[in-house]
């Protein structure tokens, strides 16, 4: 029987007097969690979305817990009354009392109870703070690796047989046909969790976002509420971010760190592995200290911590932060984790994340469809195929006389698979094809591997840990060959990549496509059906909340991740902004100062006259707008084309006379430096002119960067960033979405190239636009102007303007027929 839905009007944990939009959001979250199912909630950036989500969802969790405890207490009182009135013997009464006490113990897990005591000591100042950040880099040393040959040479190599030989029966115990998609082949962690991690005894909240920096901000928000002392929390991260074993942490790639960590877990029995480095020969010392592990778990649960905090505490306590965070997550009320840990069922299983009957909150959910598809897509290069084949062949030749018949046949099957994949590139080359798309069954048939039992072979690789055996043995050989080619040390993930493709090919025929790209010498499995993975999450969880600053257009979101969900049962809310509507002015302009049409379609946008008129608009805007101006172009290529023309024709000099010019770098590690210089220029007391920053829609500065207050008084968007319809992957994705659209809405669908395709293209474009222009307004007192320079923006009844967020359309909007009208509106806005 479903519980009666409760309403809640107030949320005492909210640290300030909430605005109306914040109240609306918190009430909507609470109602959705009471009802269960799916909620799609929009709240613009700068409206206190994160704080509202935490205070409402955790309040619901606390209310439910208290209600369950009260029901349990009432049941115990009834049972106690019945027992006292009965004439049962004393030993029966004692037994019933013991059962009741046992029930009370199970209601609150022991680690959490201990964590509460630790929290009290922490608050009383009896424990040192762990809020400092650990940012030190590992020192450079000898080449890292799981094994290193000793002076014994061949003798020591022979002793490695026990470690690297596949055990008899490897892979034969697996359940054939059971589909898995291990994004991270972390099978040891799966067995670790199943062996040592008990079932959780309470409902949890899983709070997901894209990056750990975003999650750290959420943890910081939680610390500022009274709920921080009422609930326990944990955060899940990668080994790369949480490993305190320097010999492992300094490895160059995430896959190598994962592999090395898991190999050390396999050595935890205490047996010294031949060829292993001294300090880790008996496994990881940080993982083996169970008492210290338990202490770190209690520390994590005692007070909300982010990844850096756990790293500091783990190093101080000398315990493994990665596994401690995972164990703490079993008892935590709220678990913070990145997208990829929850959006894939196999990753949830290997990470010990159990969402059944719990709540999943996905923040920044505008990317959820792309995230699911990208997680389940695989790219395999010809170099990786050849490397994997070479490594497996060396491994096979070394141990072939020791394999059981079944294991020998299975390893030979891997070699045959690598041969077939190599030949598919040769076939494409002979046929003169640069790139082509085929179905899964077509690819299997063309490569000649359609008669291989992929499910059984995949299970063999999983059960036998073949990837770790081959890569470990390859590394031993490379470490012995000091004067030879050790390039394979950096390519130990090659076999993993081959197997990832193999697992991907077990997806349903209609759910994906295979692209064979001869030019790039790679094969790519493209996942098309995000819904098949996302709806599995919806079915398991009690409630799933998709939350974002801008989720519009919603039709596209539903089509891609929830096409079969009844939309009438989905609770939706689109909040307004907390700013005064007069603090935001949106101007659309169809032509430039000299009357040249702004028609930035791909076939016309290289017009020099139009690009020069855009430059004149920017120059005039810089004369009026104080502080910072951010100008976005639809692509890197077009940005370079326009700025090069402006530089040669004097436009860039005119802009530079009004504001200092900055541009978005292509290298990700240079972004922070450019932003810092841009901010310093605007805040400089010696030069009040400000600055202008040229960026790209969908680039490194269009999402996750805040251009609040003086950093973004005006955002100029030139054109519309429609994707390249001739891109093979996009074309296949549009075709698939057309098919789904016709199935969901037979009356409204149309053939390829029709209205459905145009709608999908426009949705992709406007999702990028909405994320870009949302960078400027970040809080209640902020103000900014948005200039949309393209004739296609200038109609409210049709076209892309109707897909702008409601909070923008409900603010001040002026469709300017001429530049003169735009300039007058701009001057008037900043005078106010």
C-alpha distance (Angstrom), angle and dihedral (degrees) to the residues before:
residue distance angle dihedral
X1 . . .
X2 3.81 . .
X3 3.79 115.6 .
X4 3.79 118.1 -107.0
X5 3.80 110.3 -96.4
X6 3.78 113.7 -111.8
X7 3.78 128.2 -156.1
X8 3.78 124.0 -142.9
X9 3.78 122.3 -165.3
X10 3.79 100.4 178.6
X11 3.78 133.3 48.1
X12 3.79 109.1 -163.5
X13 3.81 94.7 -172.2
X14 3.81 91.7 66.5
X15 3.81 101.2 106.4
X16 3.82 96.4 -145.5
X17 3.77 138.2 37.3
X18 3.82 99.5 -80.4
X19 3.78 123.2 -128.8
X20 3.79 118.4 -121.8
X21 3.82 92.5 -101.8
X22 3.80 89.8 52.7
X23 3.80 91.0 50.8
X24 3.80 89.8 49.4
X25 3.79 91.8 51.3
X26 3.82 94.5 47.1
X27 3.80 92.2 48.6
X28 3.80 91.1 48.0
X29 3.82 91.3 50.9
X30 3.80 92.0 48.5
X31 3.82 92.9 48.6
X32 3.79 91.7 48.1
X33 3.80 92.6 51.1
X34 3.80 90.7 47.8
X35 3.79 91.6 51.6
X36 3.79 97.4 37.1
X37 3.80 125.2 -146.6
X38 3.78 126.5 81.3
X39 3.78 131.1 -22.7
X40 3.81 125.5 -172.6
X41 3.79 109.6 -163.2
X42 3.81 129.1 178.4
X43 3.78 121.4 -164.6
X44 3.81 118.2 163.3
X45 3.78 119.6 -117.3
X46 3.77 109.7 -91.7
X47 3.82 96.1 36.4
X48 3.82 96.5 100.4
X49 3.80 93.0 -100.6
X50 3.81 96.6 156.7
X51 3.79 94.6 49.1
X52 3.80 91.1 46.6
X53 3.81 91.5 51.4
X54 3.80 93.0 50.2
X55 3.80 96.8 45.5
X56 3.81 94.8 47.2
X57 3.81 100.0 41.1
X58 3.81 95.1 43.8
X59 3.81 91.1 44.5
X60 3.79 87.8 55.1
X61 3.82 90.0 49.4
X62 3.82 92.3 49.5
X63 3.82 91.3 47.1
X64 3.78 91.9 50.4
X65 3.80 92.2 47.6
X66 3.81 92.1 50.5
X67 3.79 90.8 47.4
X68 3.81 92.0 50.9
X69 3.80 91.3 47.8
X70 3.81 90.9 50.0
X71 3.79 90.7 50.0
X72 3.79 89.3 49.1
X73 3.82 91.5 49.6
X74 3.81 91.6 49.3
X75 3.79 90.1 50.2
X76 3.79 90.8 50.0
X77 3.82 91.5 50.1
X78 3.80 91.4 50.7
X79 3.78 90.8 47.9
X80 3.80 90.8 46.7
X81 3.81 91.2 50.8
X82 3.76 92.6 48.9
X83 3.80 90.3 47.5
X84 3.80 94.3 50.0
X85 3.78 92.0 49.0
X86 3.76 92.5 49.8
X87 3.74 124.8 84.6
X88 3.80 94.5 -130.8
X89 3.80 117.6 146.9
X90 3.81 118.2 -97.0
X91 3.81 93.1 -107.1
X92 3.82 90.7 58.7
X93 3.82 91.0 48.9
X94 3.81 89.8 50.1
X95 3.80 90.5 50.5
X96 3.83 92.1 51.1
X97 3.81 90.7 48.6
X98 3.81 90.2 51.8
X99 3.82 90.4 51.3
X100 3.80 91.4 52.1
X101 3.79 91.6 49.8
X102 3.79 90.4 48.9
X103 3.79 89.8 52.9
X104 3.80 90.9 52.3
X105 3.80 91.3 51.0
X106 3.79 91.7 51.6
X107 3.78 91.4 49.4
X108 3.83 91.0 68.4
X109 3.82 113.8 31.2
X110 3.79 115.7 -127.5
X111 3.81 96.7 -120.3
X112 3.80 90.2 55.6
X113 3.79 92.4 48.8
X114 3.79 89.6 51.1
X115 3.80 89.1 46.9
X116 3.80 90.1 55.3
X117 3.80 89.9 56.7
X118 3.80 90.1 46.7
X119 3.80 89.8 50.9
X120 3.79 90.9 53.0
X121 3.80 90.8 51.2
X122 3.78 90.1 46.6
X123 3.79 92.6 52.1
X124 3.80 89.9 47.5
X125 3.79 89.8 56.9
X126 3.79 96.1 -111.9
X127 3.79 92.5 123.2
X128 3.76 127.2 51.9
X129 3.78 120.8 -109.9
X130 3.76 119.6 -100.2
X131 3.77 97.4 -165.2
X132 3.82 95.7 108.6
X133 3.78 116.2 106.8
X134 3.79 124.4 -116.5
X135 3.76 106.3 -147.0
X136 3.80 103.7 150.4
X137 3.76 120.2 134.1
X138 3.77 122.5 -128.9
X139 3.74 113.6 -104.6
X140 3.75 120.5 -109.3
X141 3.74 113.7 -104.4
X142 3.76 142.3 146.5
X143 3.77 118.4 -32.1
X144 3.83 107.0 -67.9
X145 3.77 121.3 -123.1
X146 3.73 147.7 137.0
X147 3.74 94.0 -110.2
X148 3.78 139.2 23.0
X149 3.74 126.2 -170.5
X150 3.77 118.1 -114.2
X151 3.77 128.1 -148.8
X152 3.76 92.0 -81.6
X153 3.83 93.0 81.8
X154 3.79 111.1 -177.8
X155 3.78 91.5 10.4
X156 3.81 92.1 59.2
X157 3.79 90.6 42.6
X158 3.78 89.8 56.8
X159 3.78 89.2 51.7
X160 3.81 89.0 59.4
X161 3.80 91.9 69.9
X162 3.76 92.7 90.6
X163 3.81 91.5 54.4
X164 3.82 99.8 43.4
X165 3.80 104.4 30.5
X166 3.81 115.1 102.5
X167 3.77 110.5 -115.9
X168 3.78 118.2 -116.1
X169 3.77 111.2 -90.4
X170 3.81 92.9 24.6
X171 3.75 107.5 163.1
X172 3.80 95.4 5.7
X173 3.77 94.9 98.0
X174 3.80 93.7 57.1
X175 3.73 123.2 109.0
X176 3.78 104.3 -107.6
X177 3.75 115.6 -134.5
X178 3.77 96.6 22.6
X179 3.80 105.9 133.2
X180 3.78 119.7 -132.4
X181 3.77 131.9 171.6
X182 3.80 107.2 -165.7
X183 3.79 105.2 -169.3
X184 3.79 84.8 179.2
X185 3.81 113.1 29.7
X186 3.78 90.9 -138.8
X187 3.77 99.0 146.1
X188 3.78 94.3 147.2
X189 3.77 90.1 58.3
X190 3.77 88.5 51.8
X191 3.78 92.7 53.9
X192 3.77 89.3 42.5
X193 3.76 91.2 56.5
X194 3.77 93.4 45.2
X195 3.81 92.0 49.2
X196 3.78 101.1 44.2
X197 3.79 109.8 16.3
X198 3.81 114.8 84.9
X199 3.77 123.7 -145.9
X200 3.80 112.2 -85.4
X201 3.80 114.0 -108.9
X202 3.80 100.2 -153.2
X203 3.77 144.5 47.9
X204 3.82 115.4 -91.0
X205 3.79 141.2 -164.1
X206 3.80 118.1 -131.4
X207 3.80 111.2 -159.7
X208 3.82 112.7 -164.2
X209 3.77 132.8 -171.4
X210 3.79 136.3 160.0
X211 3.79 103.0 -102.9
X212 3.78 139.3 24.8
X213 3.79 90.8 -121.6
X214 3.81 88.5 60.3
X215 3.81 90.9 47.2
X216 3.80 90.3 50.1
X217 3.80 88.2 57.0
X218 3.81 89.9 52.0
X219 3.82 90.8 51.3
X220 3.80 88.8 50.4
X221 3.83 89.9 52.8
X222 3.82 90.8 50.7
X223 3.80 91.3 52.8
X224 3.81 89.0 58.8
X225 3.81 93.6 60.6
X226 3.80 132.4 76.2
X227 3.81 87.8 -119.4
X228 3.81 89.5 74.9
X229 3.81 88.5 79.0
X230 3.82 94.6 43.4
X231 3.80 102.0 50.4
X232 3.79 136.8 42.6
X233 3.78 124.4 -128.4
X234 3.78 141.6 -169.7
X235 3.78 134.5 -178.0
X236 3.80 126.3 -145.5
X237 3.76 120.9 -143.5
X238 3.77 140.9 159.5
X239 3.77 125.5 -81.0
X240 3.78 87.4 -111.5
X241 3.79 90.7 63.6
X242 3.81 98.1 39.6
X243 3.81 107.2 32.1
X244 3.82 113.7 114.8
X245 3.80 95.7 -179.9
X246 3.81 99.5 103.7
X247 3.80 93.9 -158.2
X248 3.80 88.9 59.8
X249 3.80 100.3 33.1
X250 3.80 93.8 57.3
X251 3.81 93.4 60.6
X252 3.77 110.7 116.2
X253 3.81 104.5 -124.4
X254 3.79 135.8 43.3
X255 3.80 91.2 -125.5
X256 3.81 91.4 54.8
X257 3.81 91.3 48.6
X258 3.82 90.7 49.6
X259 3.78 92.2 47.8
X260 3.80 94.5 47.4
X261 3.80 92.5 47.6
X262 3.78 92.5 51.0
X263 3.79 92.2 47.0
X264 3.80 88.8 54.4
X265 3.80 89.8 51.8
X266 3.80 88.2 55.5
X267 3.84 88.6 56.2
X268 3.78 95.2 51.1
X269 3.80 91.0 105.3
X270 3.80 87.8 81.6
X271 3.81 97.9 -111.8
X272 3.79 110.7 136.3
X273 3.78 112.1 -121.4
X274 3.80 115.3 -137.6
X275 3.76 112.2 -116.9
X276 3.79 93.2 17.7
X277 3.78 120.1 131.8
X278 3.76 114.9 -99.2
X279 3.78 101.9 -115.0
X280 3.80 93.7 52.7
X281 3.80 101.0 31.8
X282 3.79 92.8 116.5
X283 3.76 98.1 39.2
X284 3.77 132.4 -82.5
X285 3.82 111.3 -34.7
X286 3.80 91.7 -153.3
X287 3.80 92.4 57.2
X288 3.80 96.2 44.7
X289 3.82 96.3 58.7
X290 3.79 96.6 90.6
X291 3.80 95.3 176.1
X292 3.78 91.8 53.6
X293 3.80 90.1 44.0
X294 3.81 89.8 56.0
X295 3.81 90.3 48.0
X296 3.81 91.1 53.0
X297 3.80 91.1 48.3
X298 3.80 90.1 54.1
X299 3.81 90.6 47.3
X300 3.82 91.2 52.9
X301 3.80 92.1 50.0
X302 3.79 93.9 45.8
X303 3.82 96.2 68.8
X304 3.85 134.3 4.1
X305 3.81 109.3 -88.0
X306 3.79 133.4 -177.8
X307 3.80 126.8 -145.8
X308 3.81 93.7 -86.2
X309 3.81 91.8 49.8
X310 3.80 91.8 51.9
X311 3.81 89.8 48.3
X312 3.79 90.6 54.0
X313 3.81 93.0 46.7
X314 3.83 92.8 45.3
X315 3.78 92.3 52.8
X316 3.79 92.1 46.9
X317 3.81 94.6 47.4
X318 3.85 92.1 37.5
X319 3.79 94.2 -128.4
X320 3.81 134.5 126.7
X321 3.80 108.9 -88.1
X322 3.81 94.1 -166.8
X323 3.80 97.5 58.0
X324 3.82 93.4 34.6
X325 3.80 90.4 57.1
X326 3.80 89.7 49.3
X327 3.79 92.7 50.5
X328 3.80 91.4 45.5
X329 3.81 89.0 52.2
X330 3.81 90.1 64.5
X331 3.81 91.3 63.2
X332 3.81 99.7 31.2
X333 3.79 121.0 109.2
X334 3.79 91.1 -144.8
X335 3.80 126.9 26.3
X336 3.80 122.2 -164.2
X337 3.78 114.7 -152.4
X338 3.82 142.0 154.0
X339 3.80 123.1 -98.7
X340 3.78 96.8 -102.2
X341 3.80 93.8 59.3
X342 3.79 93.9 61.4
X343 3.82 106.3 27.0
X344 3.81 94.8 66.4
X345 3.80 119.4 62.2
X346 3.80 93.7 -150.2
X347 3.82 92.1 50.9
X348 3.81 89.7 48.4
X349 3.79 88.9 53.7
X350 3.80 95.7 47.7
X351 3.82 91.5 44.5
X352 3.80 93.8 50.4
X353 3.82 92.3 -118.2
X354 3.80 109.7 151.8
X355 3.79 111.3 -172.7
X356 3.80 96.8 172.2
X357 3.83 109.3 131.3
X358 3.81 90.5 -6.3
X359 3.80 133.9 109.1
X360 3.82 123.9 -100.1
X361 3.80 118.6 -163.6
X362 3.80 114.8 -169.5
X363 3.79 110.5 -166.6
X364 3.82 121.5 -165.7
X365 3.81 84.9 27.2
X366 3.81 95.2 168.2
X367 3.82 85.8 91.6
X368 3.80 97.3 47.4
X369 3.83 97.4 104.7
X370 3.81 92.6 47.3
X371 3.81 90.4 45.4
X372 3.81 93.0 53.7
X373 3.79 93.2 45.7
X374 3.80 93.5 46.5
X375 3.80 92.4 48.5
X376 3.77 91.2 55.5
X377 3.80 97.2 41.2
X378 3.80 120.5 92.5
X379 3.81 133.6 -159.2
X380 3.81 119.4 -160.4
X381 3.80 122.5 -177.4
X382 3.78 128.1 -153.1
X383 3.83 88.9 -119.4
X384 3.80 90.0 57.6
X385 3.81 91.4 48.7
X386 3.81 92.1 52.1
X387 3.81 92.5 45.1
X388 3.79 92.4 49.6
X389 3.80 91.5 48.0
X390 3.82 91.5 50.5
X391 3.80 92.8 48.6
X392 3.81 94.4 46.9
X393 3.82 91.5 45.7
X394 3.83 91.8 53.0
X395 3.79 89.7 46.6
X396 3.82 92.3 47.5
X397 3.80 93.7 49.2
X398 3.81 90.8 50.9
X399 3.80 97.0 49.7
X400 3.83 105.8 21.8
X401 3.80 93.4 107.6
X402 3.81 90.1 53.8
X403 3.81 99.1 47.0
X404 3.77 121.2 104.1
X405 3.84 110.3 -117.0
X406 3.81 91.5 -103.8
X407 3.79 94.6 49.1
X408 3.79 91.7 46.1
X409 3.83 91.5 53.0
X410 3.79 91.7 48.3
X411 3.81 93.7 51.2
X412 3.81 88.9 48.3
X413 3.79 87.2 52.1
X414 3.81 89.5 56.9
X415 3.81 89.2 53.0
X416 3.78 90.1 49.3
X417 3.80 89.8 50.6
X418 3.82 91.4 52.1
X419 3.82 90.0 49.3
X420 3.81 91.0 51.6
X421 3.80 92.8 49.7
X422 3.81 91.2 50.2
X423 3.80 90.9 51.6
X424 3.81 92.7 53.0
X425 3.83 88.3 66.8
X426 3.80 90.5 48.8
X427 3.80 91.0 50.9
X428 3.80 91.8 51.0
X429 3.82 89.7 49.4
X430 3.82 92.9 51.3
X431 3.80 91.4 49.8
X432 3.81 91.5 50.2
X433 3.80 93.3 -123.6
X434 3.78 116.7 149.0
X435 3.80 94.4 -169.1
X436 3.80 137.5 -9.0
X437 3.79 140.0 174.3
X438 3.79 123.2 -133.7
X439 3.78 136.6 169.8
X440 3.78 120.6 -103.6
X441 3.80 92.9 -105.0
X442 3.81 91.6 47.9
X443 3.79 90.6 51.8
X444 3.80 92.4 48.6
X445 3.79 90.7 49.4
X446 3.81 95.8 45.7
X447 3.79 92.9 49.4
X448 3.79 92.4 46.1
X449 3.80 94.7 -123.4
X450 3.80 95.2 110.9
X451 3.80 89.3 101.7
X452 3.82 92.1 55.9
X453 3.78 114.3 98.1
X454 3.80 96.3 -124.8
X455 3.79 93.9 -176.2
X456 3.79 93.3 53.4
X457 3.81 93.3 43.4
X458 3.80 91.3 48.9
X459 3.78 90.2 50.9
X460 3.80 90.5 50.3
X461 3.81 91.9 53.6
X462 3.80 90.3 48.5
X463 3.78 97.1 46.5
X464 3.82 96.7 40.9
X465 3.84 94.8 45.4
X466 3.81 85.6 -133.6
X467 3.80 92.4 163.8
X468 3.81 92.1 59.3
X469 3.80 93.2 42.7
X470 3.81 93.7 52.0
X471 3.80 96.6 41.1
X472 3.80 92.7 45.3
X473 3.81 92.2 50.5
X474 3.82 91.3 45.8
X475 3.78 90.4 53.2
X476 3.80 92.1 51.2
X477 3.81 90.0 53.5
X478 3.80 91.7 47.5
X479 3.80 92.4 49.7
X480 3.83 90.5 51.7
X481 3.78 93.3 49.8
X482 3.81 95.6 68.7
X483 3.78 94.6 162.5
X484 3.77 97.7 39.4
X485 3.78 138.2 70.4
X486 3.79 109.6 -53.3
X487 3.80 94.5 170.4
X488 3.78 91.4 117.5
X489 3.81 89.5 69.4
X490 3.80 87.0 72.8
X491 3.83 91.6 45.0
X492 3.77 100.8 52.5
X493 3.81 90.0 120.6
X494 3.81 92.2 63.8
X495 3.81 94.9 96.9
X496 3.79 88.9 45.7
X497 3.82 89.5 56.4
X498 3.80 91.5 49.8
X499 3.79 90.5 51.3
X500 3.81 91.7 46.3
X501 3.79 88.1 59.2
X502 3.79 90.1 46.6
X503 3.82 90.9 53.4
X504 3.81 90.7 46.4
X505 3.80 90.6 55.5
X506 3.81 88.8 62.8
X507 3.82 89.9 70.9
X508 3.78 118.3 107.9
X509 3.78 114.4 -78.3
X510 3.81 95.0 -115.1
X511 3.81 95.8 45.2
X512 3.80 98.0 73.6
X513 3.79 148.9 6.7
X514 3.80 135.7 -137.2
X515 3.81 120.7 -128.1
X516 3.81 115.9 -160.1
X517 3.81 106.9 -161.8
X518 3.78 112.0 -170.8
X519 3.80 93.8 -179.6
X520 3.80 93.6 56.0
X521 3.83 90.8 33.6
X522 3.78 92.7 -130.8
X523 3.79 142.3 116.8
X524 3.79 118.2 -141.4
X525 3.78 128.4 -167.1
X526 3.81 107.0 -152.7
X527 3.79 117.2 -157.2
X528 3.81 109.7 -143.8
X529 3.79 102.7 170.5
X530 3.82 107.5 68.7
X531 3.80 89.2 162.0
X532 3.80 95.0 69.3
X533 3.82 89.5 63.2
X534 3.80 98.9 35.3
X535 3.80 95.8 48.6
X536 3.79 88.6 54.3
X537 3.82 87.2 60.8
X538 3.81 91.1 48.4
X539 3.80 91.3 52.0
X540 3.82 93.4 50.9
X541 3.80 100.2 44.3
X542 3.80 127.9 72.5
X543 3.81 89.4 -133.8
X544 3.81 137.4 -2.6
X545 3.80 120.4 -159.0
X546 3.80 119.6 -162.5
X547 3.78 106.1 -162.1
X548 3.76 132.9 175.6
X549 3.75 145.8 144.3
X550 3.79 89.8 -114.8
X551 3.81 121.6 13.1
X552 3.80 96.6 156.0
X553 2.96 130.4 156.2
X554 3.83 88.9 52.5
X555 3.81 95.1 -179.7
X556 3.77 90.1 69.5
X557 3.82 92.7 48.1
X558 3.80 92.1 53.0
X559 3.79 92.7 44.7
X560 3.80 93.9 52.8
X561 3.82 103.0 41.0
X562 3.82 107.3 15.9
X563 3.82 110.1 24.7
X564 3.81 94.1 144.8
X565 3.81 97.1 43.2
X566 3.80 114.3 107.5
X567 3.81 102.6 -114.2
X568 3.80 91.2 -153.3
X569 3.80 88.2 66.0
X570 3.81 93.3 51.1
X571 3.79 114.8 92.7
X572 3.79 110.8 -136.6
X573 3.79 132.4 -175.2
X574 3.78 131.8 175.5
X575 3.80 110.2 -166.9
X576 3.75 124.2 -154.6
X577 3.79 121.7 -127.0
X578 3.79 124.9 -89.4
X579 3.79 91.5 -130.5
X580 3.78 124.2 95.6
X581 3.80 107.0 -97.0
X582 3.82 88.9 -122.9
X583 3.83 90.4 61.6
X584 3.80 90.8 73.5
X585 3.79 125.5 57.4
X586 3.81 122.1 -175.4
X587 3.81 117.4 -165.6
X588 3.80 125.4 -172.2
X589 3.80 119.5 -163.1
X590 3.86 127.2 -172.8
X591 3.82 97.5 -169.9
X592 3.78 142.3 25.1
X593 3.82 133.2 -112.1
X594 3.83 92.9 -81.0
X595 3.80 93.2 44.3
X596 3.82 99.1 -101.1
X597 3.81 110.6 151.4
X598 3.79 115.5 -111.0
X599 3.80 97.6 -134.7
X600 3.79 104.0 150.0
X601 3.80 97.0 178.4
X602 3.78 112.1 142.6
X603 3.82 95.0 -105.4
X604 3.83 93.9 52.0
X605 3.77 107.6 29.7
X606 3.81 94.7 90.8
X607 3.80 89.9 67.9
X608 3.81 105.3 128.2
X609 3.81 91.9 -151.2
X610 3.81 90.9 56.3
X611 3.81 93.6 44.9
X612 3.83 90.3 50.2
X613 3.81 91.5 50.3
X614 3.81 88.8 51.0
X615 3.79 87.5 53.2
X616 3.82 91.3 52.0
X617 3.82 89.0 52.1
X618 3.81 90.5 52.7
X619 3.83 91.8 47.7
X620 3.81 91.6 52.5
X621 3.80 92.4 45.6
X622 3.83 89.7 53.5
X623 3.82 89.0 55.2
X624 3.81 91.6 58.8
X625 3.81 107.8 28.3
X626 3.82 115.7 81.8
X627 3.80 124.3 -141.2
X628 3.82 115.7 -9.7
X629 3.81 131.3 18.5
X630 3.82 121.1 -175.2
X631 3.80 117.6 -162.3
X632 3.82 120.1 -167.5
X633 3.82 127.0 -158.6
X634 3.82 124.2 -164.4
X635 3.84 94.9 -117.9
X636 3.81 143.5 5.5
X637 3.77 91.0 -112.9
X638 3.79 93.6 53.4
X639 3.81 91.6 44.7
X640 3.80 89.8 55.9
X641 3.81 91.7 45.5
X642 3.81 94.1 51.4
X643 3.82 97.9 42.5
X644 3.81 90.7 47.1
X645 3.82 90.3 54.7
X646 3.81 91.4 46.1
X647 3.80 90.9 50.8
X648 3.82 92.2 51.7
X649 3.83 93.9 46.0
X650 3.80 99.7 45.1
X651 3.82 97.8 -107.6
X652 3.80 92.5 115.7
X653 3.82 90.1 52.8
X654 3.80 89.9 53.3
X655 3.80 90.9 50.1
X656 3.80 90.2 47.5
X657 3.81 90.9 55.1
X658 3.81 88.7 61.7
X659 3.80 102.9 33.5
X660 3.78 138.2 7.5
X661 3.81 110.3 -103.1
X662 3.83 125.4 -127.9
X663 3.80 130.6 173.0
X664 3.80 134.9 -155.9
X665 3.81 109.2 -101.6
X666 3.79 121.4 -133.2
X667 3.79 93.3 -138.4
X668 3.81 112.1 81.2
X669 3.81 93.3 -145.7
X670 3.82 90.4 60.4
X671 3.82 96.6 56.3
X672 3.81 96.1 85.7
X673 3.80 91.3 50.4
X674 3.81 93.6 51.9
X675 3.81 92.1 46.2
X676 3.79 91.0 49.5
X677 3.81 92.4 52.2
X678 3.81 91.3 44.9
X679 3.82 91.0 52.1
X680 3.81 93.1 45.2
X681 3.79 91.1 52.3
X682 3.80 92.5 51.8
X683 3.80 93.2 46.9
X684 3.80 93.5 44.5
X685 3.79 113.3 122.7
X686 3.82 91.6 -158.6
X687 3.81 94.5 59.1
X688 3.81 117.0 35.1
X689 3.81 94.9 176.2
X690 3.81 93.6 95.6
X691 3.79 127.6 -151.7
X692 3.80 144.0 -89.8
X693 3.80 124.3 -137.0
X694 3.81 121.6 -159.0
X695 3.83 112.1 -150.2
X696 3.81 141.2 166.8
X697 3.81 127.4 -117.7
X698 3.79 107.7 -112.9
X699 3.80 90.0 15.9
X700 3.76 131.2 118.9
X701 3.80 94.2 -74.8
X702 3.80 101.5 42.6
X703 3.82 95.4 78.1
X704 3.77 132.9 37.7
X705 3.82 94.0 11.4
X706 3.80 118.3 110.9
X707 3.80 116.2 -143.8
X708 3.78 92.4 -178.2
X709 3.80 127.9 161.4
X710 3.80 112.6 -17.9
X711 3.81 93.4 2.5
X712 3.81 92.8 70.6
X713 3.79 115.8 21.1
X714 3.80 89.6 146.1
X715 3.81 132.3 24.6
X716 3.81 117.0 -164.7
X717 3.80 118.1 -165.6
X718 3.82 115.8 -167.3
X719 3.79 112.2 -156.9
X720 3.78 130.7 -33.0
X721 3.84 121.2 -64.2
X722 3.79 98.9 -132.7
X723 3.82 112.0 172.5
X724 3.79 122.3 -116.5
X725 3.79 105.0 -86.8
X726 3.81 90.2 -162.0
X727 3.80 91.6 64.1
X728 3.80 105.9 114.3
X729 3.78 96.3 -139.6
X730 3.80 93.1 47.8
X731 3.81 91.9 47.0
X732 3.79 90.7 53.4
X733 3.79 91.3 46.7
X734 3.82 91.4 50.8
X735 3.79 90.6 48.9
X736 3.79 89.9 52.1
X737 3.81 93.0 47.9
X738 3.81 89.4 49.8
X739 3.79 89.8 55.5
X740 3.81 92.1 48.5
X741 3.81 90.5 46.2
X742 3.80 91.3 54.3
X743 3.79 91.3 49.3
X744 3.79 93.9 48.6
X745 3.81 95.0 41.3
X746 3.83 110.0 18.8
X747 3.80 92.7 175.3
X748 3.79 94.2 53.3
X749 3.81 101.7 40.8
X750 3.77 125.9 101.2
X751 3.75 138.9 -174.9
X752 3.80 126.9 -83.2
X753 3.77 111.9 -63.1
X754 3.83 90.7 23.0
X755 3.77 132.9 109.1
X756 3.82 94.6 -63.0
X757 3.82 92.3 57.8
X758 3.81 91.7 47.0
X759 3.80 89.7 49.0
X760 3.81 92.3 52.1
X761 3.81 91.8 48.1
X762 3.79 91.2 49.8
X763 3.81 91.1 48.1
X764 3.82 91.7 53.2
X765 3.79 89.8 48.7
X766 3.81 96.4 47.2
X767 3.79 93.6 45.9
X768 3.82 87.1 60.4
X769 3.82 92.0 44.7
X770 3.80 93.0 50.4
X771 3.80 92.4 50.8
X772 3.80 90.5 48.7
X773 3.80 100.3 50.2
X774 3.81 91.4 43.4
X775 3.81 88.9 70.7
X776 3.82 93.7 82.8
X777 3.83 108.6 57.5
X778 3.79 110.3 59.0
X779 3.82 108.5 154.2
X780 3.81 144.7 12.2
X781 3.80 96.5 -86.8
X782 3.82 95.8 44.9
X783 3.81 123.9 107.8
X784 3.79 134.3 -172.5
X785 3.78 146.3 155.1
X786 3.82 125.2 -125.0
X787 3.82 119.8 -155.7
X788 3.81 116.2 -164.0
X789 3.79 107.1 -165.2
X790 3.80 109.4 -163.9
X791 3.79 132.5 86.1
X792 3.82 90.2 -125.5
X793 3.84 91.2 68.9
X794 3.80 92.6 58.1
X795 3.80 100.3 85.2
X796 3.81 121.2 76.2
X797 3.81 95.4 -171.5
X798 3.79 96.5 57.3
X799 3.76 142.5 3.4
X800 3.78 128.3 48.0
X801 3.84 97.2 -39.8
X802 3.81 91.6 75.7
X803 3.82 89.1 61.5
X804 3.78 95.3 59.0
X805 3.84 114.5 111.5
X806 3.80 115.4 -83.3
X807 3.81 92.3 -120.8
X808 3.81 89.4 61.8
X809 3.81 95.5 44.7
X810 3.82 90.7 47.6
X811 3.82 92.7 54.4
X812 3.81 125.2 72.0
X813 3.83 110.6 -48.3
X814 3.80 128.8 177.6
X815 3.81 124.2 -178.1
X816 3.79 101.8 -154.5
X817 3.80 117.7 -154.9
X818 3.81 91.3 -167.0
X819 3.78 139.6 24.9
X820 3.80 90.0 -113.8
X821 3.80 91.6 62.9
X822 3.81 91.1 47.0
X823 3.80 91.9 50.3
X824 3.82 92.7 49.6
X825 3.83 91.0 50.7
X826 3.79 90.8 47.8
X827 3.81 93.6 50.7
X828 3.81 92.0 45.9
X829 3.81 93.6 49.6
X830 3.80 95.6 53.6
X831 3.80 93.0 42.0
X832 3.81 87.1 60.5
